[in-house]
């Protein structure tokens, strides 16, 4: 079991674009880069990125509509927040694999 202050991330691991049922991060050993899980992660990241683009377009449409009510604005914001969180996870994962980001997010 790792020490309390020891980071859970190891440099040879890929941060996956999903979490466990309890919200903990999932990782894939770097040696499995060409495998099924890696391909699933690539597809999930691509879908999450497309979803974020769609959320942005829909939010822009809502903002451009002066008659949009509070509910429409809240729904657009909610969708954008969820999409942004997922895309930031993708960016973190890719940054970690490139050595451009710290595993603890700082």
MDTraj code that builds the backbone (N, CA, C; nanometers):
import mdtraj as md
import numpy as np

residues = "UNK UNK UNK UNK UNK UNK UNK UNK UNK UNK UNK UNK UNK UNK UNK UNK UNK UNK UNK UNK UNK UNK UNK UNK UNK UNK UNK UNK UNK UNK UNK UNK UNK UNK UNK UNK UNK UNK UNK UNK UNK UNK UNK UNK UNK UNK UNK UNK UNK UNK UNK UNK UNK UNK UNK UNK UNK UNK UNK UNK UNK UNK UNK UNK UNK UNK UNK UNK UNK UNK UNK UNK UNK UNK UNK UNK UNK UNK UNK UNK UNK UNK UNK UNK UNK UNK UNK UNK UNK UNK UNK UNK UNK UNK UNK UNK UNK UNK UNK UNK UNK UNK UNK UNK UNK UNK".split()
xyz = np.array([
    [0.0848, -0.1180, 0.0000],
    [0.0000, 0.0000, 0.0000],
    [0.0890, 0.1238, 0.0000],
    [0.0566, 0.2254, -0.0858],
    [0.1417, 0.3442, -0.0917],
    [0.1336, 0.4261, 0.0365],
    [0.2429, 0.4962, 0.0636],
    [0.2452, 0.5868, 0.1776],
    [0.1396, 0.6954, 0.1568],
    [0.0974, 0.7582, 0.2647],
    [-0.0077, 0.8592, 0.2574],
    [0.0311, 0.9762, 0.1666],
    [0.1558, 1.0186, 0.1679],
    [0.2004, 1.1322, 0.0872],
    [0.2518, 1.0917, -0.0496],
    [0.2613, 0.9634, -0.0759],
    [0.3118, 0.9156, -0.2037],
    [0.2053, 0.9325, -0.3111],
    [0.2387, 0.9926, -0.4276],
    [0.1380, 1.0105, -0.5321],
    [0.0938, 0.8753, -0.5876],
    [-0.0332, 0.8676, -0.6237],
    [-0.0864, 0.7431, -0.6794],
    [-0.0448, 0.7261, -0.8255],
    [-0.0154, 0.8371, -0.8925],
    [0.0210, 0.8314, -1.0336],
    [0.1661, 0.7883, -1.0494],
    [0.1888, 0.7020, -1.1452],
    [0.3247, 0.6641, -1.1811],
    [0.3489, 0.7105, -1.3236],
    [0.4697, 0.7566, -1.3516],
    [0.4989, 0.8167, -1.4813],
    [0.4746, 0.7237, -1.5990],
    [0.4796, 0.5953, -1.5784],
    [0.4597, 0.5034, -1.6893],
    [0.3141, 0.4585, -1.7024],
    [0.2229, 0.5351, -1.6445],
    [0.0813, 0.5027, -1.6493],
    [0.0053, 0.6095, -1.7272],
    [-0.0999, 0.5683, -1.7964],
    [-0.1861, 0.6607, -1.8701],
    [-0.3121, 0.6869, -1.7888],
    [-0.3428, 0.8134, -1.7663],
    [-0.4669, 0.8521, -1.7017],
    [-0.5800, 0.8280, -1.8005],
    [-0.6760, 0.7461, -1.7614],
    [-0.7869, 0.7131, -1.8504],
    [-0.8986, 0.8170, -1.8384],
    [-0.9819, 0.8288, -1.9416],
    [-1.0861, 0.9328, -1.9415],
    [-1.2113, 0.8952, -1.8634],
    [-1.1991, 0.8064, -1.7679],
    [-1.3108, 0.7709, -1.6803],
    [-1.2571, 0.7442, -1.5408],
    [-1.3478, 0.7325, -1.4467],
    [-1.3096, 0.7071, -1.3081],
    [-1.3765, 0.5786, -1.2599],
    [-1.3379, 0.5360, -1.1404],
    [-1.4019, 0.4198, -1.0786],
    [-1.5412, 0.4601, -1.0309],
    [-1.6161, 0.3640, -0.9822],
    [-1.7497, 0.3920, -0.9281],
    [-1.7450, 0.4887, -0.8105],
    [-1.6322, 0.4932, -0.7422],
    [-1.6181, 0.5831, -0.6276],
    [-1.5511, 0.7153, -0.6642],
    [-1.5264, 0.7386, -0.7939],
    [-1.4700, 0.8651, -0.8394],
    [-1.3188, 0.8723, -0.8408],
    [-1.2522, 0.7599, -0.8179],
    [-1.1055, 0.7597, -0.8199],
    [-1.0560, 0.7443, -0.9639],
    [-0.9385, 0.8019, -0.9941],
    [-0.8861, 0.7929, -1.1298],
    [-0.8491, 0.6501, -1.1684],
    [-0.8588, 0.6229, -1.2968],
    [-0.8181, 0.4932, -1.3520],
    [-0.6945, 0.5154, -1.4388],
    [-0.6045, 0.4206, -1.4338],
    [-0.4800, 0.4293, -1.5096],
    [-0.4595, 0.3020, -1.5899],
    [-0.3810, 0.3154, -1.6954],
    [-0.3450, 0.2032, -1.7802],
    [-0.1933, 0.1995, -1.7906],
    [-0.1371, 0.0804, -1.7734],
    [0.0083, 0.0658, -1.7860],
    [0.0505, 0.1041, -1.9274],
    [0.1595, 0.1767, -1.9376],
    [0.2074, 0.2261, -2.0669],
    [0.2340, 0.1124, -2.1650],
    [0.2714, -0.0035, -2.1160],
    [0.2990, -0.1167, -2.2038],
    [0.1768, -0.1668, -2.2774],
    [0.0580, -0.1234, -2.2360],
    [-0.0660, -0.1663, -2.3002],
    [-0.1137, -0.0646, -2.4028],
    [-0.0224, 0.0158, -2.4545],
    [-0.0573, 0.1275, -2.5422],
    [-0.1316, 0.0872, -2.6690],
    [-0.1105, -0.0291, -2.7216],
    [-0.1780, -0.0670, -2.8453],
    [-0.2953, -0.1607, -2.8239],
    [-0.3385, -0.1766, -2.6997],
    [-0.4404, -0.2749, -2.6677],
    [-0.5832, -0.2232, -2.6766],
    [-0.6747, -0.3100, -2.6373],
    [-0.8173, -0.2814, -2.6440],
    [-0.8561, -0.1654, -2.5526],
    [-0.8064, -0.1645, -2.4301],
    [-0.8404, -0.0579, -2.3363],
    [-0.7866, 0.0760, -2.3855],
    [-0.6674, 0.0751, -2.4408],
    [-0.6096, 0.1972, -2.4956],
    [-0.6951, 0.2500, -2.6108],
    [-0.7398, 0.1619, -2.6981],
    [-0.8257, 0.2029, -2.8097],
    [-0.9597, 0.2551, -2.7588],
    [-1.0140, 0.1904, -2.6567],
    [-1.1392, 0.2367, -2.5963],
    [-1.1203, 0.3758, -2.5366],
    [-1.0089, 0.3968, -2.4694],
    [-0.9793, 0.5287, -2.4111],
    [-0.9644, 0.6344, -2.5204],
    [-0.8960, 0.6006, -2.6292],
    [-0.8814, 0.6950, -2.7407],
    [-1.0177, 0.7343, -2.7967],
    [-1.1042, 0.6345, -2.8158],
    [-1.2380, 0.6619, -2.8676],
    [-1.3208, 0.7456, -2.7714],
    [-1.3088, 0.7175, -2.6429],
    [-1.3813, 0.7938, -2.5414],
    [-1.3339, 0.9379, -2.5393],
    [-1.2025, 0.9593, -2.5464],
    [-1.1482, 1.0948, -2.5496],
    [-1.1971, 1.1705, -2.6729],
    [-1.2004, 1.1044, -2.7871],
    [-1.2476, 1.1692, -2.9099],
    [-1.3953, 1.2074, -2.8960],
    [-1.4765, 1.1185, -2.8403],
    [-1.6185, 1.1462, -2.8212],
    [-1.6378, 1.2617, -2.7225],
    [-1.5613, 1.2614, -2.6140],
    [-1.5729, 1.3682, -2.5152],
    [-1.5346, 1.5037, -2.5754],
    [-1.4358, 1.5045, -2.6616],
    [-1.3951, 1.6286, -2.7275],
    [-1.5034, 1.6769, -2.8234],
    [-1.5615, 1.5852, -2.9016],
    [-1.6721, 1.6218, -2.9920],
    [-1.7916, 1.6734, -2.9119],
    [-1.8224, 1.6083, -2.8004],
    [-1.9332, 1.6522, -2.7155],
    [-1.9094, 1.7932, -2.6622],
    [-1.7847, 1.8249, -2.6290],
    [-1.7522, 1.9580, -2.5790],
    [-1.7718, 2.0635, -2.6877],
    [-1.7334, 2.0307, -2.8091],
    [-1.7547, 2.1234, -2.9213],
    [-1.9042, 2.1487, -2.9394],
    [-1.9837, 2.0427, -2.9335],
    [-2.1280, 2.0552, -2.9476],
    [-2.1880, 2.1378, -2.8334],
    [-2.1417, 2.1142, -2.7109],
    [-2.1912, 2.1904, -2.5952],
    [-2.1591, 2.3389, -2.6115],
    [-2.0408, 2.3687, -2.6614],
    [-2.0020, 2.5078, -2.6833],
    [-2.0922, 2.5736, -2.7875],
    [-2.1177, 2.5038, -2.8968],
    [-2.2054, 2.5592, -3.0024],
    [-2.3463, 2.5851, -2.9494],
    [-2.3981, 2.4900, -2.8728],
    [-2.5325, 2.5064, -2.8174],
    [-2.5369, 2.6211, -2.7170],
    [-2.4333, 2.6347, -2.6363],
    [-2.4286, 2.7446, -2.5392],
    [-2.4195, 2.8795, -2.6113],
    [-2.3434, 2.8841, -2.7187],
    [-2.3345, 3.0082, -2.7971],
    [-2.4710, 3.0460, -2.8546],
    [-2.5464, 2.9450, -2.9000],
    [-2.6804, 2.9709, -2.9528],
    [-2.7723, 3.0261, -2.8443],
    [-2.7653, 2.9669, -2.7250],
    [-2.8484, 3.0148, -2.6140],
    [-2.8100, 3.1579, -2.5779],
    [-2.6816, 3.1855, -2.5702],
    [-2.6367, 3.3202, -2.5343],
    [-2.6734, 3.4237, -2.6404],
    [-2.6787, 3.3808, -2.7648],
    [-2.7130, 3.4728, -2.8731],
    [-2.8625, 3.5025, -2.8786],
    [-2.9414, 3.4242, -2.8068],
    [-3.0862, 3.4418, -2.8066],
    [-3.1259, 3.5296, -2.6884],
    [-3.1650, 3.6544, -2.7147],
    [-3.2006, 3.7434, -2.6043],
    [-3.3248, 3.6980, -2.5276],
    [-3.4048, 3.6126, -2.5876],
    [-3.5263, 3.5637, -2.5214],
    [-3.5016, 3.4381, -2.4379],
    [-3.3782, 3.3887, -2.4375],
    [-3.3475, 3.2672, -2.3604],
    [-3.3736, 3.2926, -2.2127],
    [-3.4425, 3.2006, -2.1524],
    [-3.4756, 3.2152, -2.0111],
    [-3.3684, 3.1577, -1.9206],
    [-3.3945, 3.1698, -1.7924],
    [-3.2994, 3.1223, -1.6917],
    [-3.2764, 2.9718, -1.7031],
    [-3.3820, 2.8960, -1.7308],
    [-3.3669, 2.7513, -1.7420],
    [-3.2752, 2.7145, -1.8587],
    [-3.2939, 2.7775, -1.9731],
    [-3.2087, 2.7498, -2.0891],
    [-3.0634, 2.7833, -2.0585],
    [-3.0421, 2.8946, -1.9902],
    [-2.9055, 2.9338, -1.9541],
    [-2.8440, 2.8348, -1.8561],
    [-2.9209, 2.7916, -1.7569],
    [-2.8695, 2.6952, -1.6592],
    [-2.8364, 2.5618, -1.7249],
    [-2.9232, 2.5162, -1.8148],
    [-2.8974, 2.3897, -1.8841],
    [-2.7726, 2.3989, -1.9714],
    [-2.7576, 2.5107, -2.0417],
    [-2.6395, 2.5289, -2.1254],
    [-2.5131, 2.5330, -2.0403],
    [-2.5204, 2.6023, -1.9279],
    [-2.4048, 2.6102, -1.8386],
    [-2.3725, 2.4726, -1.7806],
    [-2.4739, 2.4009, -1.7389],
    [-2.4538, 2.2663, -1.6838],
    [-2.3855, 2.1753, -1.7862],
    [-2.4330, 2.1786, -1.9090],
    [-2.3739, 2.0959, -2.0155],
    [-2.2289, 2.1362, -2.0412],
    [-2.2029, 2.2655, -2.0428],
    [-2.0655, 2.3130, -2.0660],
    [-1.9722, 2.2746, -1.9523],
    [-2.0187, 2.2835, -1.8297],
    [-1.9352, 2.2476, -1.7143],
    [-1.8978, 2.0998, -1.7205],
    [-1.9945, 2.0141, -1.7499],
    [-1.9664, 1.8703, -1.7603],
    [-1.8677, 1.8425, -1.8736],
    [-1.8886, 1.9073, -1.9885],
    [-1.7996, 1.8861, -2.1027],
    [-1.6597, 1.9390, -2.0728],
    [-1.6512, 2.0541, -2.0088],
    [-1.5208, 2.1113, -1.9755],
    [-1.4438, 2.0211, -1.8806],
    [-1.5099, 1.9659, -1.7821],
    [-1.4431, 1.8763, -1.6881],
    [-1.3839, 1.7553, -1.7613],
    [-1.4591, 1.7007, -1.8554],
    [-1.4109, 1.5843, -1.9292],
    [-1.2949, 1.6205, -2.0213],
    [-1.3049, 1.7348, -2.0884],
    [-1.1976, 1.7761, -2.1793],
    [-1.0712, 1.8119, -2.1019],
    [-1.0863, 1.8700, -1.9846],
    [-0.9684, 1.8980, -1.9020],
    [-0.8996, 1.7686, -1.8595],
    [-0.9765, 1.6640, -1.8322],
    [-0.9180, 1.5339, -1.7989],
    [-0.8408, 1.4784, -1.9185],
    [-0.8970, 1.4939, -2.0386],
    [-0.8277, 1.4504, -2.1602],
    [-0.6970, 1.5284, -2.1751],
    [-0.7043, 1.6593, -2.1555],
    [-0.5838, 1.7423, -2.1672],
    [-0.4794, 1.7031, -2.0637],
    [-0.5239, 1.6770, -1.9416],
    [-0.4306, 1.6345, -1.8373],
    [-0.3639, 1.5026, -1.8751],
    [-0.4422, 1.4090, -1.9216],
    [-0.3887, 1.2783, -1.9601],
    [-0.2847, 1.2920, -2.0708],
    [-0.3188, 1.3707, -2.1713],
    [-0.2254, 1.3892, -2.2834],
    [-0.1015, 1.4661, -2.2394],
    [-0.1200, 1.5649, -2.1537],
    [-0.0056, 1.6396, -2.1024],
    [0.0868, 1.5528, -2.0205],
    [0.0301, 1.4647, -1.9396],
    [0.1107, 1.3729, -1.8612],
    [0.1908, 1.2810, -1.9507],
    [0.1282, 1.2320, -2.0572],
    [0.1989, 1.1413, -2.1486],
    [0.3092, 1.2139, -2.2244],
    [0.2935, 1.3441, -2.2425],
    [0.3975, 1.4229, -2.3106],
    [0.5031, 1.4754, -2.2134],
    [0.4777, 1.4569, -2.0845],
    [0.5693, 1.5090, -1.9829],
    [0.5523, 1.6562, -1.9592],
    [0.4388, 1.7124, -2.0018],
    [0.4172, 1.8568, -1.9921],
    [0.3335, 1.8980, -1.8726],
    [0.2851, 1.8023, -1.7930],
    [0.1992, 1.8364, -1.6796],
    [0.2411, 1.7562, -1.5578],
    [0.2168, 1.8140, -1.4422],
    [0.2433, 1.7433, -1.3168],
    [0.1275, 1.6508, -1.2863],
    [0.1527, 1.5306, -1.2352],
    [0.0455, 1.4396, -1.2009],
    [-0.0518, 1.4927, -1.0968],
    [-0.0072, 1.5837, -1.0093],
    [-0.0980, 1.6356, -0.9060],
    [-0.1778, 1.7566, -0.9545],
    [-0.1642, 1.7917, -1.0823],
    [-0.2432, 1.8982, -1.1407],
    [-0.1918, 2.0394, -1.1171],
    [-0.0713, 2.0537, -1.0630],
    [-0.0184, 2.1876, -1.0384],
    [0.0826, 2.2249, -1.1447],
])
top = md.Topology()
chain = top.add_chain()
for i, resn in enumerate(residues, 1):
    res = top.add_residue(resn, chain, resSeq=i)
    for name in ("N", "CA", "C"):
        top.add_atom(name, md.element.get_by_symbol(name[0]), res)
traj = md.Trajectory(xyz[None], top)
